[in-house]
Amino acid sequence: MSLIEFEHVNYSYNAGTESETLAVKDFSLTIEEGEFIALVGHNGSGKSTVAKLVNGLILPSNGTVKVDGMRTDDKDKLFDIRKTVGVVFQNPDNQMIATIIEDDIAFGPENIGLPPKEISERVDWALECVGMSGHRKGTPFRLSGGQKQRIAIAGVLAIKPRVIVLDESTAMLDPVGRDEVMKVVKRLRDEEKMTVIMITHFMEETLDADRIVVMNDGCIVLQGGKEIFERETELETIGLDVPPIKRIANKLRAKGVNVADGVLDAETLAGELCR
Amino acid sequence: MKDVSIGQYYPANSVIHRLDPRLKLVLCIMYIVMIFFIQTFTGYALTAVFILALVFISRVPLLKVLRSLKAIIFLVLFTVILTVLFFRGNPEDLLWSAWIIRIYKAALINAGKMALRIILLVLGPTVLTLTTTPVELTDALERLLKPLSYIKIPVHELAIIMSIALRLIPTLVEETDKIISAQKARGADFESGNLFKRAKAMLPVLIPLFVSSFRRADELAYAMDSRCYRGAKGRTRMKIMRLTFKDFAAFLVMAAFFFCILLLRYNWFNIGFIAEIIARGF
């Protein structure tokens, strides 16, 4: 049994009205424990809808979504599903519940009904995971975007989910903030062995993923490892850029320079060129 | 403006700051009730000394406390003037009269008492909010009112609404600033014209603010759901509120003072002579 299973999922917004729009069409995907999945697509490709489907915030119009064997349309299982899958959203300001950081992070564990001492330990642990230990008693208002988003991640981590979904969690951040968040995500995958679903439209952020799933118009159009970057024209037709270094490598190759496949970072490319 | 959410809280390390917020709330209510039992200037003077002592112990600068009185200056003045003008007492008491205005001695005394009562009344909650954060207060309120949830009053829900409101104030203030700047950049004029015109000019600020607030509320609801929120059901709290020795001590002090005030008022055990001695001393 896979950890997360989407089976022929359809979802439409404003169902039954004139403005009904099918956001996700016949979407099937299975995700195994410990995988790092990058879900990419341009705006309106339906990728954020997928994030809301995973933990039952919205229910599929057709098809089923299962988390650890539990169906999201089973109301009695919803609480357990949300303990298993944590979702971090785009705007950190809209995810904070309390005015003090420790209270905000404690919100999740408090909802689960843990004893006070354990909640406090989890707050410490979650803050350490995101590298914000010194801010426990502070308020989130004075923090930078990247720091706020790390607090939001800590708030989800404190529930100790097995899967963390980042729904465009870097989209509103500056490059520094994006970098901070990506580092935390990598750490969670490597050290906490968490399953990560990274939803993004920045191709650079897919570089660390085990599997890249490309969505367009509510459907999966491409799926695989880094080899999908070779299909530059295909990605461009659906409005996605390959990572910049890859693009340079591809252009160089088109001009007849001998560059090996699978070059994705600047150092390797430099090494290739200096050979 | 960003600090609206911490209210007028003045951070300091004093016994009063560290008291259990639930107790502080109860003491504050006791204080307010007590004020209504006072009828003599002696009582008011004692209470003033009492509250000033509290301010001193709380290490909040006196000026900060007095600043809160600025908001009620008009109320006090209004009350005093109305009382003085419309009070009709004994003709022998008449101090001064002209046209339809008659000023009696009793009116002046009454007005003075009224002013003292309002000022002392406001000082109590002021000390409370200066030494307790709004978050602590909402928390305390939720815990104090918990018994009401057994008669189906949604205490937890009300408390969470309050804390989210507190949490959103700075965000909305920031957002309002942004919208105003954006509308100014498009040529909106907020500064000229009469009051009516200016109020109308705020419309293009309020509408986007409303729209974005609803969107925020939506996203916040998703985020809360995602973090296993399901109301008060099965919810525990990280911070435990526990009454300690200093809380009992504080309660005893307040209760003792309340008792003294009652003694003065009702002359229990014929103790009224003490009040007279004090009054003569003044």
Interface residues (C-beta under 8 A of the other chain):
Chain A: K52 N55 L57 F79 R82 K83 G86 V87 F89 N91 D93 N94 Q95 M96 I97 A98 T99 I100 E102 D103 A106 F107 G108 P109 E110 N111 I112 G113 L114 P115 P116 I119 S120 V123 T139 F141 A152 G155 V156 I159
Chain B: K2 S5 I6 P134 V135 S163 I164 L166 R167 P170 T171 R216 E219 L220 Y222 A223 M224 D225 S226 R227 C228 Y229 R230 G234 R235 T236 R237 M238 K239 I240
